[in-house]
Amino acid sequence: MKHIHSMPFGAELLEGGGVRFRIWAPDVPTVTLEWLHGERWKPFTMRCDAEGWHEHVIGEATAGDRYRYRMPDGLRVPDPASRFNPDDVHGPSEVIDPRAHEWTDDPWTGRPWKEAVIYEMHLGTFTPEGTLAAAAQRLPRLASLGITVIELMPLADFPGSRNWGYDGVLPFAPDASYGTPADLKAFVDAAHGLRLMVLIDVVYNHFGPEGNYLHAYCPQFFNPAHQTPWGAAINFDGAHSRTVRDFFVHNALYWVEEYRFDGLRMDAIHAIRDTSTPSIVEEVCAALRHGPGRHRQVHVVLENDLNEAHRLERDDEESPLAGTAQWNDDLHHAAHVLLTGEADGYYADYAQRPLEQFGLALAQGFIYTGQPSGFRGGAPRGEPCDHLPLAAFVSFLQTHDQIGNRATGDRIDALADPALLMAARACVLLSPHTPMLFMGEEYAASTPFQYFCDFGPELAAAVTAGRREEFGGFDAFAGGAAELEIPDPNSEATFAASKLDESERVLPAHAEVLRQVRTLLQLRQAELVPRFGADTRIHQWSCEGDALRMVWQLGEAHDGDAASPAFLHVVANLGKAEAEVAWPPGRVIHMMGARESAAEGTTLSLPSGGLCACLEEAQDA
């Protein structure tokens, strides 16, 4: 099968041969298309219509050809809708044939969201090679572990040879440092063959600081009425915004239709400035739902610091009206305070009774559902969420953000007691939430994940100075040589230090974490996923000293003609001292360090980090 997404932007191969080139620049009277023919650039004056679209067809052009646009002042720019920029963001674009890949995943229609276990991956640091081809070789290992979703950090072409991905400037072009468009399609194809869904992280709230030429020739892409940390906001609600909105709606459809991604993770939608109805977020979700979503499972995961529950609403058939799920930072923050004792910055909002906060997050999703946030100066944050399905919350103990935005990029495994950390991880992996692991977490990787980039000299110096200033207020880095210990984001050594060391997987302590994670994920898939459904909700929860007790009502697991309601009981000791708790009812499905106490049959002894999970079915009631 062949898959292509047609759009009004960029370079499109024509059925009868040749290529149509199209760019939007309403304020530019004449745009010159430069096409590399042999070793010589040939110029063509493009025809411009009343809407500001410049167009030209070259009958001799074909896939693999290089091209660029020249403005009247001599500025040469890549195609903003480039499908590939092999020589980085300042170089020419390449004509790509979307039909060149012969897909082998024809039967694939995705998987229901209740089966989702997400693995966040940065391609450049996941393997020593840092390529799509190398990452594809590791997919069978993740599938056998129990992962069902690969979430790729942003791939949009960024400046230089290394970046987190959030500085992309060419949203349609996968960065050449990872491979070619063909390599990306082969990665997705291979994942589908292993029954792995693949999501792509997209950034619709800003363009990166280097290589974004739109400011120079198409100011209509930005709305100065809205200012952001990156300058004027992307224009989603001002004059000419219809074309800008189309650019991003097409981008979403392009990744899902042409590359067969199973959906998106939309970065920081709270940073999008848009007063329109519907918002660009809702428009993107609707386009996916009414387009490729009619024929296969397509999911959209949101990142939204505002905890806007209305973006996760369901219809009468429990289908998402907009976002499928949202990253649950609240749960992470409460767990981090509980496990590390840190209470700086935004963690201050979770410093009071962190065990209760962690339990509340497991019970309902968001912790902040409208109450004032001290970290935000008392401003209310969030909306009520207890009516939403628990699968609408992507919950985790670490992400690229929460690791990389630490001064030295240290993971939670380097900060917390291993037994307590494993107990908290088990609570998340067994919960009806949608669990997510950050790459390497499955074996407690010790390698850091630091902030890295590869900007030009002037911007690089500013970023390095800003990074050191940002952490200068922390006691550990206040002046002197300590400041120099903060990794230089532009140093290649910072990038190299962030690469996973897979040899750790077989070391005893790491292998034990891997074994436990595999056991938990296999248990989740076999015992719990079949019972997750519309009826899944919190039944009750409590804190008993330092022990947390969660009881979730599950849906019905169907076995032939029989249907039985069930309750999932999880009790975990997240304190330092041993705890005596009542045995949870039902069949024991998982134990970590727990043992029967002297009061036989009624009391359970839980050491620090001990956990017991039981499944109570109709016959146990």
C-alpha positions in Angstrom: 0.0 0.0 0.0 1.0 3.6 -0.6 0.1 6.5 1.7 0.2 10.2 0.9 -1.2 13.3 2.5 -1.9 16.1 -0.1 -1.6 19.7 1.0 -1.5 23.1 -0.5 2.0 23.8 0.8 5.4 22.6 -0.3 6.6 20.5 -3.2 4.2 18.0 -4.7 5.1 15.4 -7.4 2.5 15.5 -10.2 0.8 12.5 -11.7 2.0 13.3 -15.2 5.5 14.1 -14.1 7.2 17.2 -12.7 6.8 19.0 -9.4 4.6 21.8 -8.3 6.3 24.2 -5.8 4.1 26.4 -3.6 4.9 28.8 -0.8 2.7 31.4 1.0 4.3 34.9 1.4 1.6 37.6 1.1 3.9 40.6 1.6 6.5 39.5 -0.9 5.9 40.7 -4.5 8.2 38.2 -6.1 9.6 34.9 -4.9 12.3 33.1 -7.0 12.4 29.3 -6.9 15.9 28.0 -7.3 16.2 24.4 -8.5 19.5 22.5 -8.4 19.9 21.0 -11.9 23.1 19.0 -12.1 25.6 21.2 -10.4 23.9 24.5 -11.3 21.1 26.4 -9.5 18.4 27.4 -12.0 16.1 30.3 -11.1 12.4 30.6 -11.8 10.1 33.5 -11.1 7.0 32.2 -9.3 3.5 33.3 -10.2 1.7 35.0 -7.3 -2.1 35.1 -6.7 -4.2 37.5 -4.8 -4.0 35.4 -1.6 -0.2 35.5 -1.5 0.5 32.1 -2.8 3.6 31.8 -5.0 3.5 28.8 -7.4 5.6 27.3 -10.1 5.8 23.9 -11.9 9.0 22.4 -13.2 8.3 19.6 -15.6 11.8 18.1 -15.3 11.9 18.1 -11.5 11.6 14.8 -9.7 12.1 13.1 -6.3 15.6 13.7 -4.8 16.0 17.2 -6.4 17.1 20.1 -4.2 15.3 23.4 -4.1 15.1 26.6 -2.2 13.4 30.0 -2.3 15.0 33.4 -2.8 13.4 36.6 -1.5 13.8 40.0 -3.2 16.5 41.0 -0.7 18.6 38.0 -1.6 17.7 35.9 1.4 17.6 32.2 0.6 15.3 30.0 2.7 14.2 26.4 2.8 10.6 25.4 2.1 8.7 25.9 5.4 6.7 22.8 4.5 9.8 20.8 3.4 9.4 17.1 3.7 13.2 16.7 4.1 16.2 19.0 4.6 19.2 16.8 4.3 21.7 19.7 4.9 20.1 21.0 8.1 17.7 23.9 8.5 19.7 26.6 6.7 20.2 24.4 3.6 18.0 23.6 0.6 15.0 21.3 0.8 14.6 18.0 -1.0 11.7 16.8 -3.1 10.3 13.6 -1.5 8.1 10.9 -3.1 5.6 9.9 -0.4 4.6 6.9 -2.5 8.2 5.4 -2.5 7.6 3.3 0.7 5.8 0.1 0.2 3.9 -0.4 3.5 3.5 -3.8 5.0 1.1 -2.9 7.8 -2.2 -3.0 5.8 -4.2 -4.9 8.5 -3.1 -2.5 11.2 -5.9 -0.4 12.6 -4.3 0.5 15.9 -5.1 -0.6 19.5 -7.7 0.7 22.0 -6.4 3.2 24.5 -7.1 1.0 27.5 -4.1 -1.2 26.3 -1.7 1.7 26.3 1.6 1.5 28.1 3.8 4.3 26.8 7.6 4.4 26.4 8.9 7.9 25.8 11.9 7.8 23.5 14.5 10.3 22.3 16.0 8.8 19.1 19.4 10.5 19.4 20.2 9.0 22.8 18.2 5.7 22.8 21.0 3.9 21.0 24.8 4.6 20.5 24.1 5.2 16.8 21.2 7.6 17.5 19.3 6.6 14.4 15.9 5.3 13.4 17.4 2.2 11.9 19.2 1.4 15.2 16.1 2.1 17.3 14.0 -0.1 15.1 16.3 -3.1 16.0 15.4 -2.6 19.7 11.6 -2.6 19.2 11.1 -6.3 19.7 12.7 -6.0 23.1 10.2 -3.3 24.1 7.2 -5.2 22.8 8.2 -8.3 24.7 8.6 -6.2 27.9 4.9 -5.1 27.7 5.2 -1.7 26.1 2.4 -1.0 23.6 3.1 2.6 22.6 6.3 4.3 21.5 6.1 8.1 22.0 8.9 9.7 20.0 10.1 13.1 21.2 9.9 15.7 18.4 11.5 14.9 15.1 10.9 18.3 13.3 14.1 19.5 11.7 16.1 21.5 14.3 19.4 23.4 14.0 22.6 21.4 14.3 23.1 17.7 14.8 21.6 17.2 18.3 18.6 18.6 20.2 15.8 17.5 22.5 13.5 18.3 19.5 11.7 21.3 21.0 13.7 23.8 18.9 12.3 22.5 15.6 11.7 25.0 12.7 10.6 22.7 9.8 7.5 20.9 11.2 7.1 18.5 8.2 10.8 17.4 7.9 12.1 14.6 10.1 15.6 15.7 11.2 18.3 14.2 9.0 20.5 13.3 11.9 18.1 10.4 12.6 17.8 9.2 9.0 15.6 9.7 6.0 11.8 9.9 5.6 12.1 6.3 4.3 13.8 5.3 7.6 11.0 6.9 9.7 8.4 5.0 7.7 10.3 1.8 8.1 10.4 2.4 11.9 6.7 2.9 12.1 6.0 -0.1 9.8 8.2 -2.3 12.0 6.5 -1.1 15.1 3.1 -2.0 13.8 4.3 -5.4 12.9 5.0 -5.9 16.6 1.6 -4.5 17.5 3.2 -1.3 18.9 1.5 2.0 18.4 3.7 5.0 17.7 2.9 8.6 18.7 4.9 11.6 17.5 5.5 14.6 19.8 4.6 17.9 18.0 5.3 21.4 19.0 2.6 23.9 17.9 3.2 26.6 20.5 6.5 28.0 19.1 9.2 27.7 16.5 12.8 27.3 17.6 15.2 30.3 18.0 17.5 29.4 15.0 16.6 28.6 11.5 13.0 30.0 11.5 13.0 32.3 8.5 9.2 32.9 8.5 9.7 36.1 10.6 11.8 37.5 7.7 9.4 37.0 4.8 6.0 36.0 6.2 5.1 38.0 9.4 1.5 36.9 9.0 2.6 33.6 10.7 2.8 35.5 14.0 0.4 37.6 16.0 2.2 40.4 18.0 -1.0 40.9 20.0 0.0 37.8 22.0 3.6 37.7 23.4 5.2 34.5 24.6 8.7 33.6 26.0 9.6 33.1 22.3 8.3 36.5 21.1 5.1 37.0 19.1 2.8 34.0 19.3 2.0 31.8 16.3 -1.0 33.4 14.7 -3.9 31.2 15.4 -6.5 33.9 15.9 -5.5 37.1 14.0 -5.7 38.3 10.5 -4.6 35.6 8.0 -4.8 33.0 10.7 -6.8 30.6 8.5 -3.8 29.8 6.4 -1.6 29.4 9.5 -4.1 27.1 11.2 -4.3 25.0 8.0 -0.5 24.7 8.1 -0.7 23.0 11.5 -3.9 21.0 10.8 -2.2 19.6 7.7 0.9 18.8 9.7 -1.1 16.7 12.1 -2.9 14.8 9.3 0.4 14.5 7.4 2.1 12.5 10.3 -0.9 10.3 10.8 -1.8 9.7 7.1 1.6 9.8 5.3 3.7 8.2 8.1 0.9 6.1 9.6 1.6 7.4 13.2 -1.1 6.3 15.6 -1.5 9.8 16.9 0.2 12.8 18.5 1.5 14.1 21.8 0.8 17.8 21.7 3.5 19.7 23.6 2.6 22.5 26.1 -0.8 23.5 24.7 -1.1 25.9 27.6 1.5 28.0 25.8 -0.6 28.3 22.6 -2.3 31.7 22.4 -5.6 31.3 20.7 -8.9 32.9 21.5 -10.8 31.2 18.6 -13.7 28.9 18.8 -12.9 26.1 18.2 -9.3 26.4 19.3 -6.5 25.1 17.2 -6.2 22.1 19.6 -9.8 21.2 19.1 -9.6 21.7 15.4 -6.6 19.4 15.1 -8.3 16.7 17.2 -11.5 17.0 15.1 -9.6 16.7 11.9 -7.9 13.6 13.1 -11.1 12.1 14.5 -13.2 12.8 11.3 -10.3 11.9 9.0 -8.0 8.9 9.6 -9.8 8.3 12.9 -12.8 7.0 11.0 -10.9 4.0 9.8 -8.4 3.3 12.6 -7.6 4.1 16.3 -6.0 7.6 16.5 -5.1 9.1 19.8 -4.0 12.6 20.9 -2.2 13.0 24.2 -2.0 16.6 25.6 0.5 18.4 27.7 -1.4 21.1 29.6 -0.2 22.8 32.7 -3.7 24.3 33.2 -5.3 21.0 34.0 -8.2 21.8 31.7 -10.4 18.8 32.1 -12.9 20.0 29.5 -10.3 19.1 26.8 -10.6 15.5 27.8 -14.4 15.1 27.8 -16.1 12.0 26.3 -19.2 11.6 24.2 -22.1 9.3 25.1 -20.1 6.4 23.6 -17.0 7.2 25.8 -15.1 8.4 22.8 -12.9 11.5 23.3 -14.3 14.8 22.0 -10.8 16.3 21.8 -7.8 14.8 23.7 -7.6 11.1 24.5 -5.4 11.7 27.5 -3.1 14.3 29.2 0.3 14.0 30.9 -0.4 14.0 34.6 2.3 16.3 36.1 0.3 16.5 39.4 0.9 12.8 40.1 4.6 13.1 39.2 5.1 16.1 41.4 3.5 14.5 44.4 5.4 11.3 43.9 8.7 13.2 43.5 8.2 15.0 46.8 7.2 11.8 48.5 10.2 9.9 47.3 12.9 12.5 47.4 11.8 15.1 50.0 12.6 17.9 47.5 10.2 20.9 47.7 11.8 23.6 45.6 9.9 25.5 42.9 6.7 23.9 41.7 7.2 21.0 44.1 6.2 23.4 46.9 2.6 22.9 46.0 2.9 19.2 46.9 5.0 19.5 50.0 2.2 19.1 52.5 1.1 15.5 53.0 2.7 14.1 49.8 1.5 10.6 50.4 -2.1 11.9 50.5 -1.4 13.9 47.3 -0.1 10.8 45.6 -3.1 8.8 46.6 -5.5 11.6 45.5 -3.8 11.7 42.1 -4.1 7.9 41.7 -7.8 8.2 42.7 -9.0 11.0 40.5 -6.2 12.1 38.1 -5.5 15.8 38.7 -4.7 17.1 42.2 -5.4 20.7 41.3 -9.0 21.0 40.1 -9.6 24.7 40.8 -8.0 25.4 44.1 -5.3 28.1 44.5 -1.7 27.3 43.7 0.8 28.8 46.0 3.6 28.4 43.4 1.4 30.5 41.0 0.8 33.3 43.5 -2.5 31.9 44.7 -4.1 31.8 41.3 -6.7 29.0 40.9 -5.5 26.1 38.8 -7.4 23.2 37.1 -10.9 22.0 36.6 -12.9 19.2 38.3 -11.9 15.9 36.7 -13.5 13.1 38.8 -16.0 12.4 36.0 -13.3 11.5 33.5 -12.1 8.0 32.9 -8.8 7.2 34.7 -7.2 6.2 31.3 -7.4 9.9 30.4 -4.4 10.5 32.7 -0.9 9.6 31.5 0.9 9.0 34.8 4.7 8.6 35.3 7.5 9.0 37.8 9.8 10.7 35.3 9.9 12.3 31.8 12.4 14.1 29.6 11.2 17.4 31.2 11.5 16.3 34.9 14.9 14.8 34.3 16.4 17.2 31.8 15.3 20.3 33.6 17.3 19.4 36.6 20.7 21.1 36.7 22.7 17.8 36.0 19.9 15.7 34.5 19.8 13.1 37.2 17.1 10.5 37.1 14.8 9.7 40.1 16.6 6.4 40.5 19.7 8.4 41.6 17.6 10.4 44.1 15.2 7.9 45.8 15.3 4.8 47.9 15.1 1.9 45.4 12.5 -0.1 47.3 10.2 2.9 47.8 10.7 3.9 44.2 9.7 0.4 43.0 6.6 0.4 45.2 5.5 3.8 43.7 6.3 2.6 40.2 4.2 -0.6 40.8 1.3 1.6 42.0 1.4 3.5 38.7 1.9 0.4 36.5 -1.0 -1.4 38.1 -3.4 1.5 38.2 -6.2 2.1 35.6 -4.2 5.3 34.6 -2.3 5.1 31.3 1.3 4.5 32.6 4.4 5.9 30.9 8.1 5.0 31.3 10.9 7.2 30.2 13.5 5.3 28.1 15.9 3.4 30.4 13.5 3.6 33.3 12.6 -0.1 32.8 16.1 -1.1 34.1 16.8 2.0 36.4 19.3 3.4 33.9 22.0 5.4 35.7 22.9 7.6 32.7 21.5 11.2 33.1 19.4 12.9 30.5 20.7 16.4 30.2 19.5 19.4 28.2 21.5 19.5 25.0 21.5 21.5 21.7 23.7 22.5 18.9 23.2 26.2 18.1 25.4 28.7 16.3 28.1 30.4 18.3 26.2 33.5 19.5 23.0 31.7 20.5 25.0 28.8 22.0 26.9 31.2 24.3 23.6 32.8 25.4 22.0 29.4 26.1 24.9 28.3 28.2 25.0 31.5 30.2 21.2 31.3 30.7 21.4 27.7 31.9 24.0 28.6 34.5 22.1 31.7 35.6 18.9 29.6 35.9 20.5 27.3 38.5 22.7 29.9 40.1 20.1 30.5 42.8 20.3 26.9 44.1 22.6 26.4 47.0 24.6 23.6 45.3 25.5 25.9 42.4 25.7 29.3 44.1 28.9 30.8 42.7 32.4 29.6 42.3 33.5 26.5 40.5 30.1 24.8 41.2 28.5 26.8 38.4 30.9 25.2 35.9 29.7 21.8 36.9 26.4 22.5 35.2 26.7 20.7 31.9 27.1 23.0 28.8 24.1 22.3 26.7 26.0 22.9 23.5 28.9 20.6 24.3 28.9 17.3 22.4 29.9 15.7 25.7 26.6 16.6 27.3 24.8 14.8 24.5 27.1 11.8 24.7 26.6 11.6 28.5 22.8 11.3 27.9 23.0 8.2 25.7 21.7 5.0 27.3 24.2 2.4 28.4 22.4 -0.8 27.6 25.1 -2.9 29.2 23.6 -1.9 32.5 20.6 -4.2 31.8 22.4 -7.3 32.9 23.9 -5.9 36.1 22.2 -7.4 39.1 20.4 -4.4 40.5 19.3 -3.2 37.1 18.3 -6.6 36.0 16.1 -7.0 39.1 14.3 -3.7 38.3 13.8 -4.9 34.7 12.4 -8.2 36.0 9.9 -6.5 38.2 8.8 -4.1 35.5 8.3 -7.0 33.1 6.3 -8.9 35.7 4.1 -5.9 36.4 3.4 -5.2 32.8 2.6 -8.8 32.0 0.2 -8.9 35.0 -1.4 -5.6 33.8 -2.0 -7.0 30.3 -3.3 -10.4 31.5 -5.4 -9.6 34.6 -6.3 -5.9 34.4 -6.6 -4.6 30.9 -9.5 -7.0 30.1 -11.4 -5.5 33.0 -10.7 -1.9 32.2 -13.6 -0.1 30.7 -16.3 2.6 31.1 -17.1 1.3 34.6 -13.6 1.6 35.9 -13.3 4.2 38.7 -11.9 4.7 42.2 -14.0 2.9 44.8 -12.2 4.1 47.9 -8.7 5.0 49.1 -7.0 5.8 52.4 -3.7 6.5 54.0 -2.9 4.3 57.0 0.2 5.8 58.5 2.8 5.6 55.7 0.8 2.9 53.9 -1.4 3.8 51.0 -4.5 1.7 50.2 -6.2 2.0 46.8 -9.3 0.2 45.7 -10.4 0.6 42.1 -13.7 -0.7 40.8 -13.0 -2.4 37.5 -15.3 -3.2 34.7 -16.4 -6.7 33.7 -14.0 -9.3 32.4 -15.9 -11.5 30.0 -15.2 -15.2 30.0 -17.5 -16.9 27.6 -21.1 -16.0 28.7 -20.0 -15.1 32.2 -19.4 -11.5 33.3 -18.0 -10.7 36.8 -17.4 -7.3 38.3 -14.1 -6.9 40.2 -12.1 -4.7 42.5 -8.4 -4.1 42.4 -6.9 -3.6 45.8 -3.3 -2.3 46.1 -1.7 -1.5 49.5 1.8 -0.2 49.6 4.1 0.9 52.3 5.8 4.2 51.2 7.4 4.9 54.5 10.7 4.0 56.1 9.4 1.8 58.9 7.6 -1.5 58.6 3.8 -1.3 58.6 1.1 -3.6 59.7 -2.1 -3.4 57.6 -5.2 -5.4 57.0 -5.1 -8.0 54.3 -6.9 -6.8 51.2 -9.7 -9.1 50.1 -9.5 -11.3 47.0 -6.8 -13.3 45.1 -3.2 -12.1 45.5 -1.9 -11.2 42.1 1.4 -9.5 43.1 3.5 -9.1 46.2 6.7 -7.2 46.8 8.3 -8.0 50.2 5.0 -8.5 52.0 4.4 -11.3 54.4 1.7 -12.6 56.6 2.0 -11.2 60.2 1.5 -13.1 63.5 -2.2 -12.4 63.3 -2.6 -15.1 60.7 -5.0 -14.5 57.8 -6.0 -10.9 58.8 -2.9 -8.8 59.0 -0.1 -8.1 56.5 3.4 -7.0 57.4 4.8 -4.6 54.8 8.5 -3.6 55.0 9.6 -0.3 53.6 8.6 -0.5 49.9 6.4 -3.6 50.4 3.3 -4.0 48.3 0.4 -6.3 47.9 -2.1 -6.3 45.1 -5.3 -8.4 45.1 -8.1 -8.9 42.6 -11.5 -9.3 44.3 -14.0 -10.9 42.0 -17.7 -11.8 42.5 -16.9 -15.2 44.1 -14.7 -13.4 46.7 -17.3 -11.0 47.8 
